[in-house]
């Protein structure tokens, strides 16, 4: 952060609203100061009265979106996020950290829609069918001979399994410090879903290159161990590391993070039992085993959950 605005919006503003929540206050002098100054600065930028580069403005808007999502207005959170997306999508050469922060905030945001439309249904099913097709390719003797690490990468004794499985994951936060945990923020399960989608999408992109598949598996396994996520599972950290794309340039694809976010947005609109079923199917396919409840069963329940949409097809 080389500009005071994102620091005020991301750090000072967020901390002031977090502190107010801890002490059950709806407002405070710190909130009025930091949020007021940040929003006034953004208005001055819009009027051309203040100069700032796109990265720092997008960072500030993302910070405001996150705090509105957790402590304020969902509508304002969406408006700030949309503005940040528009800035980063319209410019080239943005700093990677800004993109990572924005994607993370978009991923953990709650959905404003409660039903999946027919386009969303089709996209979820297409993704699962593609993952199933890839599983059959990956489990062939020819592929495993080229990428031996693929066989064990997601099995129960692998570093990734505790992060990608459904848990349980007991909190590492001591009881005396629980008051500092953000309330009603199911980021762990959302990030588990995001990681499952992102990893599946990356493996799909790399499936015709044994070298890239092997390097990707090696990279994510290594960073998980480096950050001790195999001992202290934190899905949020895993997603952040995936978004950083800390591997060779020939494997990076900025669009992967965007497409993961769009599919995740659709996933959030599912009933909780269907969300769980979708995740279990993806995990089974990554483990190179047929899911207990397959894609056909998921499709039937998905269709049954939205009878009105089916009648319009």
Residue, then its C-alpha position, 0 to 999 in steps of 0.5 A: x500500500x503506497x497510498x494512504x487511502x487503501x491503508x485507511x480503507x483496508x486496515x484502519x476502517x476495517x479495524x474500527x468496525x471490527x472493534x465496534x462489533x466486539x464491544x457491541x457498538x453500532x457506531x464509534x468515533x473511529x468509524x466515523x473518522x476512517x470510513x468518512x475520510x475514505x468515502x470522501x476521498x473516493x468521491x473526490x477521485x470520482x470528481x477528478x479532485x484527487x489523483x490515485x492509480x487504479x491498483x490503489x483505488x481498487x484496493x481501497x474499494x475492495x477493503x470497503x466491500x469486505x467491511x460492508x459485507x461483514x459489518x454493514x450493508x450487503x448492497x454497499x458491499x456489492x457496489x464497492x466490489x463491482x467498482x473494484x472489478x471494473x477497474x481491474x478488468x479494464x486495465x493491464x499490468x495490475x499488481x498481483x496482490x491487488x487481484x489476490x485480495x479482490x478475488x479473496x473478498x469476492x469468494x468469501x462474500x455471501x450470496x444475495x440470491x437464493x436459487x440457481x437459474x437454469x444456466x447456473x444448473x447447466x454450468x455446475x453439471x458441465x463442470x462436474x462432467x468435465x471433472x469426471x472425464x478428467x478423472x478417468x484420464x488421470x487414473x489410466x496407467x499411461x497417465x499415472x506412469x507420466x505423473x506418478x504424484x497424481x495417484x497419491x496427491x489427494x488421498x487421505x494421508x496426503x497434506x491436501x486431504x485435511x484441507x479439502x475434506x469435509x472436516x471436522x476442523x476444530x478451531x485453533x482459536x483459544x476460548x478466551x480469544x473467541x470474541x475476536x473471531x468475526x461472527x457469522x462468517x462461514x469463510x472456511x467452508x466457502x474457501x474449501x469449495x473455492x479450493x476444490x473448484x480452483x484445483x480441479x480447473x487448474x488440473x483440467x487446464x494442465x491435463x494435456x501436459x504431464x509436466x505442468x500437472x506434476x509441477x502444479x501438484x508439487x507446488x501446492x503440496x509444498x506450500x501446504x507443508x511450508x505453511x503447516x496447513x497439513x497440521x493446522x488446516x486453514x482453507x482460507x490460507x490455501x485459497x490465498x496461496x492458490x490465487x497467488x499462483x507462485x509457480x512458473x509463468x507458463x502455468x499462470x492464468x488470471x482467468x482461472x481465478x475469475x471463472x472459479x469465482x463465478x462458479x463459486x457464486x452459483x454454488x452459494x445459491x444451492x441448498x446446503x445439502x446440494x453444496x455438500x454433495x457437489x463438494x464431495x463429488x469433486x473431492x472423490x474425483x480428485x481422489x480418483x475414485x467414483x463418488x458414492x452419490x454420483x453426478x446423475x443423483x446430484x442432477x436429479x436433486x438439483x432439478x427437483x430443487x428448482x421445478x419452476x426452472x425446469x418447466x421453462x426449459 
